[in-house]
């Protein structure tokens, strides 16, 4: 099953579908292509019945919106990276071409953890992370004006706007019932994977197979403070952060936006409940 995002890679994702299907043929598989988008409701779940693998042609967002159906079906996934950051593909060293052929032929599967984020009655599964703070606000700013394909340059104006008025709200964070942050301003990342945009990787010790979520809080009240933390994370010098691991995380954010796997989540996060999901994802490795 080939799921492709026509906007990924500034339109190159759609052009790569034929090459991906040829890779599937070389690996001994027939293939069916399905376009990702708002009209996908129910179609992917039905299409995955009896499938040997799900190949997502796109970025982290393409996988994110397919993740529930993939987990529930038990069909192993692989990503051909055409997104802006491609964090999931980076985690597993995924590429197209011969790499994809070898992955499909080998059919070696690893089960990994997923996280669940919930607010009220609405819940989403995630593979990589959830964050609250200026990074999430930049994603919300871009989502409000986005029209079609994007690149790293698309983030420049939203980032400048965020620098002028950063979303640094007081946060309260509990991990497995233990209070770790109490009313402090800053950036919060709850990670299932070590990967983060621009290889900043604030939760560099996170594992997708340990049954735990990594919580990293970087205290900051200004844009300069956020930039300093980003630089320190990029260099792997994260002394002074609040760090914890656990299965259940409760966040109270006084008005701060949140994002999940690089996609805008809630503009006003309020109370968020995160946990290690009962569902697991099978990955072609």
C-alpha positions as CSV (number, residue, x, y, z in Angstrom):
1,X,0.0,0.0,0.0
2,X,1.5,3.3,-1.1
3,X,0.2,6.4,0.6
4,X,1.5,9.7,-0.9
5,X,1.2,13.3,0.0
6,X,1.0,15.3,-3.3
7,X,2.3,18.5,-1.5
8,X,5.3,16.8,0.1
9,X,8.7,17.9,-1.2
10,X,7.3,20.9,-3.0
11,X,5.3,18.5,-5.2
12,X,8.1,16.0,-5.7
13,X,6.3,13.4,-3.5
14,X,3.6,12.9,-6.1
15,X,6.2,12.5,-8.8
16,X,8.0,9.8,-6.8
17,X,5.0,7.4,-6.6
18,X,5.9,5.6,-9.8
19,X,9.4,5.0,-8.6
20,X,8.2,3.7,-5.2
21,X,5.8,1.3,-6.9
22,X,8.6,0.1,-9.1
23,X,10.7,-0.6,-6.0
24,X,7.8,-2.6,-4.6
25,X,7.6,-4.6,-7.8
26,X,11.4,-5.3,-7.6
27,X,10.8,-6.5,-4.1
28,X,8.1,-8.9,-5.3
29,X,5.0,-7.0,-4.4
30,X,2.0,-5.7,-6.2
31,X,1.1,-2.2,-5.1
32,X,-1.8,0.2,-4.8
33,X,-1.4,4.0,-4.5
34,X,-3.7,6.2,-2.4
35,X,-3.5,10.0,-2.0
36,X,-3.4,11.4,1.5
37,X,-5.8,14.2,2.4
38,X,-9.1,15.1,4.0
39,X,-11.0,12.6,1.9
40,X,-9.1,9.7,3.3
41,X,-11.6,8.8,6.0
42,X,-12.0,5.1,6.2
43,X,-10.3,4.5,2.8
44,X,-6.9,3.7,4.2
45,X,-8.2,1.4,6.9
46,X,-10.0,-0.6,4.2
47,X,-7.0,-0.6,1.9
48,X,-4.7,-2.0,4.5
49,X,-6.6,-5.2,4.9
50,X,-4.3,-8.0,3.7
51,X,-1.4,-5.5,2.9
52,X,2.2,-6.6,3.4
53,X,3.4,-3.1,4.1
54,X,2.4,0.6,4.1
55,X,4.9,2.9,2.4
56,X,4.3,6.6,3.2
57,X,5.7,8.9,0.5
58,X,5.9,12.3,2.3
59,X,7.0,13.6,5.7
60,X,6.1,13.1,9.3
61,X,2.6,14.6,8.8
62,X,1.8,12.0,6.2
63,X,2.7,9.2,8.6
64,X,1.0,11.0,11.5
65,X,-2.4,11.0,9.9
66,X,-2.0,7.3,8.9
67,X,-0.6,6.1,12.2
68,X,-3.9,5.0,13.9
69,X,-4.9,2.8,10.9
70,X,-1.4,1.4,10.6
71,X,-1.2,0.5,14.3
72,X,-4.7,-1.0,14.4
73,X,-4.1,-3.1,11.3
74,X,-0.7,-4.3,12.3
75,X,0.7,-3.6,8.8
76,X,4.4,-2.6,9.1
77,X,5.3,0.9,7.9
78,X,8.1,2.5,6.0
79,X,8.6,6.2,5.0
80,X,10.1,7.5,1.8
81,X,11.1,11.0,3.0
82,X,9.8,14.0,1.1
83,X,8.9,16.2,4.1
84,X,10.6,19.2,5.6
85,X,12.3,17.5,8.5
86,X,11.6,13.7,8.1
87,X,12.2,12.9,11.7
88,X,10.7,9.4,11.6
89,X,12.7,8.5,8.5
90,X,15.8,9.8,10.1
91,X,15.2,7.7,13.2
92,X,15.2,4.5,11.1
93,X,17.6,5.6,8.3
94,X,14.8,5.3,5.7
95,X,15.3,6.3,2.1
96,X,13.9,5.4,-1.3
97,X,15.5,3.4,-4.2
98,X,17.6,0.4,-3.3
99,X,17.2,1.0,0.4
100,X,13.4,0.6,0.0
101,X,13.7,-2.5,-2.1
102,X,16.0,-4.1,0.5
103,X,13.6,-3.1,3.3
104,X,10.6,-4.6,1.5
105,X,12.5,-7.8,0.6
106,X,13.9,-8.4,4.0
107,X,10.5,-7.7,5.7
108,X,12.3,-7.4,9.1
109,X,9.9,-5.8,11.6
110,X,10.5,-4.0,14.8
111,X,7.6,-3.0,17.1
112,X,7.9,0.5,18.7
113,X,6.0,2.5,21.2
114,X,3.4,5.1,20.4
115,X,2.2,7.9,22.6
116,X,-1.3,9.2,23.2
117,X,-2.2,12.8,23.8
118,X,-5.7,13.7,25.0
119,X,-7.7,16.8,25.9
120,X,-11.2,16.2,27.0
121,X,-12.8,13.6,24.7
122,X,-10.4,14.1,21.8
123,X,-7.2,12.0,21.5
124,X,-4.4,11.6,19.0
125,X,-1.6,9.0,18.7
126,X,1.9,10.2,18.1
127,X,5.2,8.6,17.1
128,X,7.7,11.4,17.8
129,X,6.7,14.0,20.3
130,X,4.3,16.6,21.6
131,X,5.5,20.1,22.6
132,X,4.1,23.2,24.2
133,X,5.7,26.6,23.6
134,X,7.1,28.8,20.9
135,X,8.0,25.9,18.5
136,X,4.3,24.9,18.6
137,X,3.2,28.5,18.1
138,X,5.4,28.7,14.9
139,X,3.7,25.7,13.5
140,X,0.2,27.2,14.3
141,X,1.2,30.5,12.6
142,X,2.4,28.6,9.5
143,X,-0.8,26.4,9.4
144,X,-3.0,29.5,9.4
145,X,-1.4,30.9,6.2
146,X,-0.2,27.7,4.5
147,X,-1.3,27.2,0.9
148,X,0.2,24.1,-0.7
149,X,3.8,22.8,-0.5
150,X,6.3,24.3,2.0
151,X,10.0,24.4,2.6
152,X,12.3,25.4,5.4
153,X,12.0,29.0,4.1
154,X,8.2,28.9,4.8
155,X,9.0,28.9,8.6
156,X,11.0,32.2,8.4
157,X,8.2,34.7,8.7
158,X,6.2,32.7,11.4
159,X,9.5,32.4,13.4
160,X,10.1,36.1,13.2
161,X,6.6,36.8,14.3
162,X,7.0,34.4,17.1
163,X,10.3,36.0,18.2
164,X,8.5,39.3,18.6
165,X,5.8,37.8,20.8
166,X,6.8,34.4,22.1
167,X,4.2,31.9,23.5
168,X,6.0,31.4,26.8
169,X,3.2,30.6,29.2
170,X,3.4,29.2,32.8
171,X,3.3,25.4,32.8
172,X,2.5,22.8,35.4
173,X,3.8,19.3,34.6
174,X,3.3,16.0,36.5
175,X,5.0,12.8,35.5
176,X,3.5,9.6,37.0
177,X,1.9,11.7,39.6
178,X,5.1,13.5,40.6
179,X,5.1,17.3,40.2
180,X,8.2,18.3,38.1
181,X,7.3,21.8,36.9
182,X,5.1,24.1,38.9
183,X,4.0,27.4,37.2
184,X,7.2,28.1,35.3
185,X,7.5,29.7,31.9
186,X,9.4,27.8,29.2
187,X,9.4,25.2,26.4
188,X,8.2,21.7,27.1
189,X,8.9,18.6,25.0
190,X,7.4,15.2,25.7
191,X,9.3,12.8,23.4
192,X,8.8,9.2,22.3
193,X,11.8,9.6,19.9
194,X,15.1,11.4,20.2
195,X,14.6,13.2,16.9
196,X,13.7,16.9,16.7
197,X,13.8,19.7,14.1
198,X,17.1,20.9,12.8
199,X,18.8,18.2,14.8
200,X,18.3,20.1,18.0
201,X,17.2,16.9,19.8
202,X,16.5,18.2,23.4
203,X,15.4,14.6,24.4
204,X,18.5,12.9,23.1
205,X,18.1,9.9,25.4
206,X,14.6,9.1,24.4
207,X,13.9,5.6,23.1
208,X,11.0,4.3,21.1
209,X,11.2,0.8,22.8
210,X,11.5,1.5,26.5
211,X,7.8,1.9,27.3
212,X,8.4,5.5,28.6
213,X,8.0,9.1,27.5
214,X,10.9,11.5,28.0
215,X,9.9,14.9,29.4
216,X,12.2,17.9,29.0
217,X,11.4,21.4,30.2
218,X,13.6,24.3,29.3
219,X,12.8,27.4,31.5
220,X,12.7,30.6,29.6
221,X,10.9,34.0,29.7
222,X,12.3,35.6,26.6
223,X,13.0,34.8,22.9
224,X,16.7,35.0,23.7
225,X,16.3,32.4,26.4
226,X,14.6,30.0,23.8
227,X,17.5,30.6,21.3
228,X,20.1,29.9,24.0
229,X,18.3,26.6,24.8
230,X,18.1,25.7,21.1
231,X,21.9,26.3,20.7
232,X,22.7,24.3,23.8
233,X,20.5,21.4,22.7
234,X,22.2,21.4,19.3
235,X,25.5,21.1,21.0
236,X,24.3,18.5,23.4
237,X,24.9,20.7,26.5
238,X,21.6,20.4,28.3
239,X,22.5,21.0,31.9
240,X,19.9,23.0,33.8
241,X,16.8,21.5,32.2
242,X,14.1,19.7,34.1
243,X,14.1,16.1,32.8
244,X,12.0,13.1,33.7
245,X,10.7,9.8,32.3
246,X,7.4,8.1,32.9
247,X,4.4,6.5,31.4
248,X,1.8,9.2,32.2
249,X,2.3,13.0,31.9
250,X,-0.2,15.6,32.8
251,X,0.3,19.2,31.5
252,X,-1.6,22.3,32.5
253,X,-0.8,25.2,30.1
254,X,-2.2,28.6,30.7
255,X,-3.1,29.4,27.1
256,X,-0.1,27.9,25.3
257,X,-0.4,26.2,21.9
258,X,0.7,22.6,21.3
259,X,2.0,20.5,18.4
260,X,2.2,16.8,17.7
261,X,4.7,15.2,15.3
262,X,5.2,18.6,13.7
263,X,1.5,19.2,13.1
264,X,-0.6,21.9,14.8
265,X,-2.5,20.4,17.7
266,X,-4.5,22.7,20.0
267,X,-4.2,26.5,20.0
268,X,-5.1,26.7,23.6
269,X,-3.8,23.5,25.2
270,X,-5.4,23.7,28.6
271,X,-5.1,20.4,30.4
272,X,-3.3,17.7,28.3
273,X,-3.0,14.1,29.4
274,X,-0.2,12.1,27.7
275,X,0.6,8.4,28.1
276,X,2.3,5.5,26.5
277,X,-0.4,4.1,24.2
278,X,-1.6,0.5,24.3
279,X,-1.2,0.4,20.5
280,X,2.2,-0.2,19.0
281,X,3.5,0.5,15.6
282,X,5.3,-2.2,13.4
283,X,8.2,-0.7,11.5
284,X,10.1,-2.1,8.5
285,X,13.8,-1.9,9.6
